[in-house]
Every structure is written in structure tokens, then in C-alpha cells.
């Protein structure tokens, strides 16, 4: 866990001097549409995802390639990419720690050649027409960003408490719905518009998560249009290690913590940040109290739903309160 002072304007630090030889890229980007897969020590997941992503790149409405951005300092994904041996596949190594650094590397690589950039996680697989659907809605609407749903698929059956708490249930909206915030686990960007807005991912959020939340909020504040495409689904493969009470509650805490930090980061002055803290403390405290009461009700009624949802609400509220005071929960901190 680390701490930092929220509220400063987003900035990307200069890359540190390389500690050793950096793996050379595999392949060359030369397509109009880039599918970016950011990966960190998940060779098995990457091996499952790549064939499906490559199939979509080959059938895309415009020339497309898959870009693997390896955030492992040791470059562990290189062998998986090399084994695929496909001209539609490109590998780059980004040793600076944190997903925000990997996202920015994907932006820089794609800017040089492409008009569109699609982000997808390395533990996700796309539905059959995922890329076509995203690109079609973007072309039709001229949207700066198009977002699709993420559906969860479990390695093992979750226990009743986790299922009752809806911890992995995500939103579904009508296609064309306007959004104010999004993640990068299923996101298509108009690179020309992103470049003109001067947007990048804030690397202070690299090990805590939340840089995509801040990025998308800044996109909308700057006048960009972000739309939902409900037909462009991807499937998130949830491992057994995440199907525990500790993991899902820490994720709820992190979500609340990032929510507050993003609100502070988008407040341009000291006065605005002070006002934002006050606005965050109220709802955060209410969530803590209300969630605790619902958890108690669940205990009395022996209701897993009230118990789990109460603790989830309380954990998010606690994250909001701590984030309002500047505490940073670094879920992805590395040893």
C-alpha cells in the first residue's frame, strides 16, 4: 500500500533508465485498427485469448492487428507471442510497473499508424462479432469511445454468499446509451479525437487501478462522446483465487477508494478539492453505516444476500472515506 497526494493535474513520468536489456519488439504495427492486450504474468490466459483476437483482426472491416503490451519486467509473454507466429500479431515490452504505463504504451504505439484502438484484458475472450460491432457503432455515430459489456465465467462455482452478493454482475444498457465513465476491459477509442484532446492515462493510478475511470471521465468532460454497444460483449474468466470473500470485499474497497481519488484528481483547485472531500465523506459514511446495518439484518435473518450486499456496500463506503483523505489502496502493488 502506498500514499500520494491526489488532485494534481495528470502527468506521465519519464521512463526510468533500463535496468537491463529490453526485449526487441516482435512484428511491426501497420494497421488502421489496433487491438491492445495488456498482460502481466498470465501466459496461459494470453494463449487462450490470442487465437480468438487474431481471428477477429483478420476479418475486421479495416486492416487490423493485435498488439500485446507485456508489463512483466522479465518479458514473460514474449514466448507466448512468438509461438503464435502470426503477421497480425505484434509484441512490445513495457517494463515500467503499472497498468497505466502499459495503457500509455499502447496509445503511443497505436498513434503512429492507427485510427482506432480497442482495449481488452488478457483474461477475457471476445464474442464472435465483438470487434465488428464496436467499429460499426463508432463509424455510424462518430463517438470518441464505444464501450461493451463484460460477462463473467467462473473457473469454479462460487459459493452461495458470493453469488447472492452480485459481486461479478456488471451493467447492461441499450445500445447507443450515453456514458460518463468506463473501464478499458472492453473499450474502442477514436485515436484522432483522443490525440486532439491531449488525453493519456495518469500513472499515479498505475498500481491502484482507476486510471481508466479518470481517463474516461476526462474524455467526457473535454467534450468527447462515449456510447454503449450491448452486442459487443467479452467474457471475463474469473479464477478460483478471486472467488473468495476477502478478494471481493477488497475489490469493493478499492472501487470506493478510486472513486474518491478520481473525484479529487478532477477538481482543479484546492478549494474545489476541499469541497469534493466534503461531498465524498457524506455518501461514504452513509454507505458504511447503511451497509453495516444491512449486514446485521442479514445475520439476524440468516440471509446471504443481505449479509453479502451489506458488507459490499460498507467496504465501498470505507474506500470512499479513506480515498477522500488521500489514502491510496494499491491492489496491484508488486514485491
Helices and strands as residue ranges (DSSP letters): E 2-3, E 33-39, H 43-58, E 64-70, H 78-84, E 89-93, H 99-111, E 116-121, E 124-126, H 130-141, E 145-154, H 160-164, E 186-190, H 191-197, G 203-205, H 211-221, E 226-238, G 240-242, H 245-265, H 270-301, H 304-324, E 327-328
